[in-house]
Amino acid sequence: MNKGLIFDIRRFTVHDGPGIRTTVFFKGCPLSCWWCHNPESHSCYPEESLKSLNLDGKKFSLKEMIGKWMSVEEVMSELRMDRIFYTESSGGVTFSGGEPLMQSEFLLELLKECKANNLHTTLDTSGYTDRGIIENIQPYADLFLYDLKLIDDTDHIRYTGVSNKPILENLIYLISEEKQVIIRIPVIPDITNTKKNIKAIIKFLSHLVNERKSASSIKISLLPYHSIAKNKYSRFHIDNKTMHLKDLTKESLIPLKNEFEAEGFTVRIGS
Ligand code: SF4
C-alpha cells in the first residue's frame, strides 16, 4: 500500500483555506527558502530531534521523531473525524508541507479519497513541480494556495535554492484552467519586498489578466514576515539567514496592499 511521510496533522486550523480545516503537513521540500517557517519539513526522511522543555524552572530535553509513514486510510481516518466542523463552517482539508507535490502519488490518492468523501480540498504549494504532476492533481484540488516569491530567476535561486521557471509556468497553467487560486506573497524585507520585485510581480500578474479575466479575479494574500520559527532552526541544525530581520506588522503592509489594489487585484493581508 502507498504510504506518505507526514510530519504533522493539525486540526481546527483557520488560516489554510476557507472555514475550519484539518491541515496535513507533508515532509520534504525541494526548496530551502531563507524565511521558511517549517524548516523541519525540508528533509524527505524522518528525523530525530531534541525538544527543550521547561518544567517548574528545570530544563529537560525530549527526543522527538519528526515524520511518520502513514497510509491513505490512516490519514483519512483522521480527516473524517472533524467532518461535522467542515460542514458547519464550509471548511475542509488542506495539504501543506513541505511540498505535498513531492509525494504526488500519495497526494493524488488522498485527494481522490477526499473527493469521494465530499470534502473540500486545498493544496498549499510552492508550485515547483513537473507540468504532468500539476495536470494530474488539479482536477481534485478545489483551491490552490500558491506561493509567489521572486520574479528574477537569479534572486529566486539565491533565496530558495531553485529556479522559478516551473513555478511561474504552472501558475499560468492553473489560471488558464480557471482553477481557484490564491496567490500568497511572503513579504520579506529586502528580499521579496523590494521595489524591483514588487514591480515585476505586478507586471507578471497583469499578464495573467485577459479579456475573459478581470484583475479583480486575481486574489492575493500578503504574508508579513515573522520570526516565529527561529528556535526550530537551531533544533534542525539549519542556518537561519533571516535572523536579523524584524517582524512585520499587518499595518505596515497597508501601502503594499494599496499598490496591488491600485492595479485592480483583490488583496488581503495575512493568510
Ligand atoms: S516552499 Fe514552503 S516549505 Fe518549502 S522551503 Fe519554502 S517556505 Fe519552506
Residues whose N, C-alpha, C, O or C-beta is under 5 A from the ligand:
A	BS01	SF4	C29 L31 S32 C33 C36 H37 G97 G98 S126
